[in-house]
């Protein structure tokens, strides 16, 4: 059963959740902020947290080898995506962009950040699953086209969405714990964007073009380029117009 902590404003839900985990917070503790001043995303980027959007961090103490930890990002994507998709009209689509983004009608509407933490008192490792969903307002300064549910004509209650997502997260973490990565992999691949299509990939400032062939059992992106096949765990998929503009 999840325990919720709500804050009008925080520097970062990840930092607050980390402090609570180190102080003994249990699996399923959720830290929610209606606004963040120092929200962060993947690769150290700023996560713009605007009023009316959903920002939370879920504490998990699941016993998983560190090598399998990246799978938890896909578990979270599937859990959140499956539940949000059930709230959409049939004319809208929700898909995944490797490794941890949610796309609504082809534009970024949410993202997930996974961080590990050591829990010395319990002699085990924990994980922080951070999530940001643009319910009301999309950010303006972005590398990939962004949107919000409200901008797409979908009006959702923040607290109802939060409750539904956390329930789904608990369910799919349990699926992963019992059945491994295979069912998560299948669900993620079913709704991934740009499968078997040409994509542009950025790796430490160098771009590659190739056919996106999905992910392997460890979550590595499989890219078939003219120079050969690549397995990638770092970097990101770019919008083609981003590469063309040189930004």
ZAMARGU-4260 file (C-alpha; in steps of 0.2 Angstrom, whole numbers, plus 5000, padded with zeros to 4 digits):
<rodrens>
0) 5000/5000/5000 | 5007/5017/4995 | 5011/5031/5007 | 5009/5048/4999 | 5018/5064/5004
5) 5012/5080/4996 | 5021/5096/4995 | 5016/5113/4987 | 5034/5116/4982 | 5051/5106/4983
10) 5068/5109/4975 | 5066/5091/4969 | 5055/5076/4973 | 5070/5065/4970 | 5081/5073/4983
15) 5066/5073/4996 | 5063/5054/4992 | 5081/5050/4994 | 5081/5058/5011 | 5066/5049/5016
20) 5073/5032/5010 | 5089/5035/5020 | 5078/5039/5035 | 5069/5022/5033 | 5054/5025/5022
25) 5047/5009/5015 | 5043/5002/4998 | 5029/5012/4990 | 5033/5029/4998 | 5028/5042/4985
30) 5034/5060/4986 | 5023/5072/4976 | 5027/5091/4972 | 5015/5103/4964 | 5030/5113/4958
35) 5049/5109/4958 | 5062/5123/4958 | 5077/5111/4954 | 5068/5096/4945 | 5080/5086/4935
40) 5079/5074/4920 | 5090/5061/4912 | 5109/5065/4908 | 5108/5079/4921 | 5096/5090/4911
45) 5084/5102/4920 | 5066/5095/4921 | 5055/5110/4919 | 5041/5108/4932 | 5026/5119/4928
50) 5010/5121/4939 | 4997/5109/4935 | 5008/5095/4929 | 5012/5079/4939 | 5029/5077/4947
55) 5032/5063/4959 | 5045/5050/4965 | 5042/5032/4970 | 5053/5023/4982 | 5057/5005/4978
60) 5067/4993/4988 | 5065/4978/4976 | 5080/4966/4977 | 5087/4967/4960 | 5105/4965/4954
65) 5113/4982/4949 | 5115/4975/4931 | 5096/4973/4930 | 5092/4990/4937 | 5090/4998/4920
70) 5075/4986/4916 | 5066/4996/4930 | 5065/5011/4919 | 5055/5001/4906 | 5044/4993/4920
75) 5040/5011/4925 | 5037/5016/4907 | 5025/5001/4904 | 5016/5004/4920 | 5013/5022/4917
80) 5009/5020/4899 | 4997/5006/4901 | 4987/5016/4913 | 4987/5033/4904 | 4982/5024/4888
85) 4966/5018/4896 | 4961/5036/4899 | 4963/5042/4881 | 4950/5043/4868 | 4953/5031/4853
90) 4959/5045/4842 | 4974/5048/4852 | 4990/5037/4854 | 5002/5035/4868 | 5019/5027/4864
95) 5037/5025/4871 | 5053/5033/4865 | 5069/5025/4871 | 5074/5024/4885 | 5061/5032/4896
100) 5050/5045/4887 | 5031/5044/4885 | 5024/5052/4868 | 5007/5058/4866 | 5002/5059/4847
105) 5021/5058/4843 | 5026/5072/4855 | 5034/5070/4872 | 5022/5071/4887 | 5032/5063/4901
110) 5048/5056/4906 | 5055/5044/4919 | 5071/5046/4929 | 5079/5031/4938 | 5092/5033/4952
115) 5100/5020/4963 | 5103/5022/4981 | 5112/5013/4995 | 5102/5009/5011 | 5116/5005/5023
120) 5104/5002/5038 | 5095/4988/5028 | 5111/4982/5020 | 5102/4983/5003 | 5100/4994/4988
125) 5085/5004/4984 | 5079/5014/4968 | 5070/5030/4966 | 5058/5031/4951 | 5055/5049/4946
130) 5041/5053/4935 | 5035/5069/4926 | 5019/5070/4916 | 5013/5086/4907 | 4995/5086/4912
135) 4992/5105/4909 | 5007/5114/4901 | 5022/5108/4890 | 5039/5115/4893 | 5045/5127/4880
140) 5064/5124/4880 | 5065/5106/4873 | 5076/5096/4861 | 5061/5085/4856 | 5043/5092/4852
145) 5033/5092/4868 | 5014/5093/4872 | 5002/5091/4887 | 4986/5081/4889 | 4977/5098/4890
150) 4985/5104/4875 | 4978/5089/4866 | 4961/5092/4873 | 4962/5079/4887 | 4958/5086/4904
155) 4963/5074/4919 | 4963/5076/4937 | 4981/5076/4944 | 4977/5066/4960 | 4966/5053/4951
160) 4980/5051/4938 | 4993/5049/4952 | 4983/5036/4961 | 4980/5026/4945 | 4998/5027/4940
165) 5005/5022/4957 | 4993/5007/4958 | 4999/5002/4940 | 5017/5004/4945 | 5015/4992/4960
170) 5007/4979/4949 | 5021/4979/4935 | 5035/4979/4948 | 5027/4964/4955 | 5026/4956/4937
175) 5044/4960/4935 | 5049/4953/4952 | 5039/4936/4948 | 5041/4934/4929 | 5057/4944/4924
180) 5059/4956/4910 | 5051/4946/4896 | 5033/4952/4899 | 5039/4970/4901 | 5049/4969/4886
185) 5034/4963/4875 | 5023/4976/4882 | 5036/4990/4879 | 5039/4984/4861 | 5021/4983/4857
190) 5019/5002/4859 | 5036/5009/4855 | 5038/5023/4843 | 5048/5022/4827 | 5051/5003/4827
195) 5059/4997/4811 | 5060/5015/4805 | 5075/5027/4802 | 5080/5037/4817 | 5093/5049/4822
200) 5103/5045/4837 | 5115/5056/4847 | 5129/5049/4857 | 5140/5061/4866 | 5137/5074/4853
205) 5140/5063/4838 | 5125/5058/4828 | 5121/5041/4819 | 5107/5037/4807 | 5100/5020/4806
210) 5085/5008/4808 | 5078/5006/4825 | 5077/4987/4829 | 5070/4988/4846 | 5079/4983/4863
215) 5087/4968/4869 | 5084/4958/4885 | 5095/4971/4894 | 5086/4986/4888 | 5100/4991/4875
220) 5094/5000/4860 | 5098/4991/4844 | 5102/5002/4829 | 5106/4995/4812 | 5117/5008/4803
225) 5126/5008/4786 | 5142/5005/4796 | 5135/4990/4805 | 5124/4986/4820 | 5126/4995/4837
230) 5120/4991/4854 | 5118/5007/4864 | 5114/5011/4882 | 5118/5029/4883 | 5113/5043/4871
235) 5096/5048/4865 | 5084/5048/4850 | 5083/5065/4842 | 5069/5073/4832 | 5075/5074/4814
240) 5072/5093/4814 | 5084/5095/4829 | 5098/5087/4819 | 5094/5098/4804 | 5094/5114/4814
245) 5110/5109/4822 | 5103/5113/4840
</rodrens>
